[in-house]
Amino acid sequence: MTRAIIYTTELGHKVCAALVESESGKNSLRAVCKKAGMPSRATVYRWLDEHPEFAEMYAKAATVRAHGYIDEMVDIADEAVETKEGIQKAKLRIYAREKYAAKIVPRAYGEKITQELVGADGGAIQVQSAAALTDDQLAAIAAGARCS
């Protein structure tokens, strides 16, 4: 049985730095925690709950890693082996990094979804105060009719 590793700011920085460093995509928390001197994943998750300063460092490291993955995707595409299997493997590696980046930094890498609200015939939405409506108009709205 391994002894629990106590949190220190220095070790927190070391974990976060390892998350950011890219070693051919081997910078997942799972890979980092397998390295000598590093805490287990369970310990890191506990630290995230118990140490707000570590949670902030970790979030920043995840964001930096996401930006790094975007750069890495171009390299993966450029270096893909030109066989069916090589191209499929490159696509999968790119897809995984793309999904990670979209989840961690959705404003930059997530899908852009916009909604447009328009009134009748594509015109402006008409806003009317309920205070200005008559009792008959309010009853008509409540019944599901349109009010003019």
N, C-alpha and C positions, 0 to 999 in steps of 0.2 A: 504494500500500500504506500502511495506517495504522500508526502507531507504537503499540506496546503501552503501555497506561496502567499506571503503577506504583501498587500498592496503598498507600493511606494510610487511617488511621482516619477522617479527615474525608470522604474520598471514599466509604468504606464506609457511613458514616452517610447520605451524600447518596443513594446507591443505595437503601438501605433506606427512607429517608423517601419517596422517589419511588414505591417499591412500595406504600406504605401510602396515599399520597394518591390519592384517587379522582377521576378526570377522566372521568366517564361510562364507567367500566369500562376506561379506557385506562392501567391501572397494571400490566399484565403485564410480566414481565421483558423480553419482546421490545419492548414499547412504551417502556419506560424506557431501554433500551440504544440506541434510535434517537435519543434526545435529544442535543443538542450537549453535549460535555464528559463524556459518560457512556462507560463501557467497553463493549466488546462482550459478548455473552452468553458467549462462550468464555472471556473474561477473568474474568467474574464466576464462572463454574463453577470456573476454576482457583483463584481466590481462596478459594472455599469449601473446597477441598482444602488449600490452603497456609496459611490464616489462621483458626485456630479461633475467635478473637474475632469475625471477620466472619461465620463460619458460625453462631455463636450469635445475632448481631444479625439475620441474614437469616431464621433460623427464627422469631424473635420477630416480625419484620415480616410474615412469611407468616401467622402466627397472628392478628395484628392485622387484616391484610387480610381474613382469613376472617370475623372478627367483623363487619367493615364490610360484607362482602358480604351478610350476613344482614339488616342494616338496609336495604341497597340493594334487596333482593328485594321488600320491602314497597312501596318507592317505584316500582319497575318495574311491579308489579301495579296500583298506584293510578293510574299515568300511562299505562297501556296504551291504545293507540288501539282503539276498539271496532269493529274490522273483523276479519274472519277472519285476514287477514295480520298485523294488529297484535297480535292475541291470540297467534298462533303465535310471533311474534318475541319477545313478552314471556315466553312459556312457555320458549322456548329460552334466553333470557338468565337466567331464574331457575334453570333446570335446571343450566346451566353453573356458576353461583355456588354452588348447593346441593352439587354434586358436589365442587367445589374445597374448600368448607368441611368437608365430610365427610371428605375425605382429609387435610386439614391438621390439623383438630381433631376427630378421631373420637369422643372421649369426649363432646364437647358436641353435635356435629352428625351423627355417624355413626348407622347403624342400630343399635338396641339389640337384642342377641341374648342371650337367657338360656337356660340349660339347667338342667334339674332332674333329678337322679338319685334314683330311688326303688327300694325293694326290692320284693319280691313283693307283689302286690295293692295297690300304691301305698303300702306302709308304709315304715318306715325300712330302710336298708341294714344288713344284718347283717354284722359284721366278725368274723372268727374267725382266730386266730393259727394259722399252719401248724404251729407246734410242738405245738399241742394236738390235731392230727389223727393218727389212726392210719395205719399204712402202707397199709391197705386203703382208707381214705378218700382218701389222697393218690393212690393208683393209680386210683381211680374218677374223681377230678378230672382226672387226666392223660388218662384215656380219654374224657373229655367228659361224664361223668355228673354229676348234681347231688349235692352232699353235704348230708346233714341234720345 
